[in-house]
Amino acid sequence: MWGERRGRAAPGGLLLCGLLLGGALAGCAEPEAGWEERSGPIVFADSKDTSVDRQIARLVEMWNRFNPDQPVSFQEQATGSDAYRAQLIAHSQRSKREEGAPCYDVMAMDVVWTAEFAEGGFLAEVSDRDLDLSEFRPESLRAARYARSEELGRARDGAGASRLWAVPWRADAGLLYYRTDLVAEPPTSFAGLREAALAVSRREPSVAGYAGQFRKAYEGLSVNAFEAMWAFEGDPVPVDARGVPHPALDAGSAMGVRSLVGAVRDGWLPRSTLDYDEDASWQAFGRGEVALMRNWPYAYAQLTSPDRAEGSLDPALIGVAPLPWESALGGWNLGVSTCTRHGRTAREFVRFLTDPARQRTLLEQAGFAPTRTSLYEDESLWTPPHLKVLREALDSARPRPAVPNYDLLTRLVQEQVGEAMRDGRAVDARVEALADGLTTLPGLVRPG
């Protein structure tokens, strides 16, 4: 069941309040008896629905047609991920602090927010009594699990410490897009990418060898940086058997940072692309200005759309392959808030949005990759062809570090890696600053 709401009981029946989240104290409210079995109106929060023909809003409307006594109010928030996260946190803190405050009963969350929201006491735990968890992709389930601070180390091997706090809704993994007229075969290593991109740059000086997402103060930069570290077998935030993180800049992670700096220095990752986000990347690729590009699956639909700009790259020249390294796992989960007063409706609505039929609709109509294993086994869905490639990419995808203060971690990575790539001269100082920042990052739980 979704088993915990509005704070957690301490020995003697006291309620523990004041959980630290993002530098602010979150208060608590007394739990209401029987919340899990109550039905009634709920609020569903998500970022703005920009899908084709507003597919998410249509699913909410479908629910409301069949459940008029349990209506769902769809509250669309900010479009940008950082702004949306800030809105969710502020609203959740108020709901915990003030009895009777408005509640977002069900929240759509980026997979990387699970630890932060669970640590803050904003999410009710999920149990396999509510869902058959064996039907979900294992990497998506891993990204929805987290062991809260007070639970770490309870078992020597960590067994039972990691709990499920959300239900996987939409999956995502990075893909490598390449121009088949310029690149004969997709590279399978960082060195191979460098070789292919350099060859294009020398042969076609007007075409950028490679582009990713390296815009300043942007989560895409962190994603690309983590993937570069993993490409050299680095792990800046390893976790021990008990689930305790031990952040440190190992040799592989440092090599990943230096390799990104070298890519800019050698010209196969042009400085002109360092301001790109995902949209700018695929737009440049679509104009024929980039030979190889890292991007999410949604870019394929944009690049092959019948409404693409005149003169765009011929879709027949677009190749798609897994990244030459492990991709960062992307996607969105659905969490039931601890402030909900209508737990039964909230749980049923999550089941509705994540069932195979609804996930198939979002795949076919909006291009959102499913989290249900069965949909990847249906060969009728392997069109367009990049979806088959996505399954392979998801099999090896890994989540970004699951730490409650991920916002501080990602800002540290963005500042030091981004400036190292832009400056190119004080690389040693930036690598050292990143190493120092990791070992002194506040809020991470370490063994005593």
Secondary structure, DSSP 8 states (H G I E B T S, - for coil): -----SSEE-GGG-EE--EEETTEEE------TTGGG----EEEEEE---STT-HHHHHHHHHHHH-TTS-EEEEEE-SSHHHHHHHHHHHHHHHHHSTT----SEEEEEGGGHHHHHHTT-B----TTTS-GGGB-HHHHHTTEE--GGGTTSSTT-TTT-EE-SEEEEEEE-EEEEETTT-SS---SHHHHHHHHHHHHHH-TTSEEEE----TT-HHHHHHHHHHHHHTT--SS-B-TTS-B-----HHHHHHHHHHHHHHHHTSS-GGGTT--HHHHHHHHHTT-EEEEEE-THHHHHHT-TTS-TT---GGGEEEEE-SS--BEEEEEEEEBTT-S-HHHHHHHHHHHHSHHHHHHHHHHH--B--BHHHHS-GGG--STHHHHHHHHHHH-B-----TTHHHHHHHHHHHHHHHHHH-S-HHHHHHHHHHHHHT-TT-----
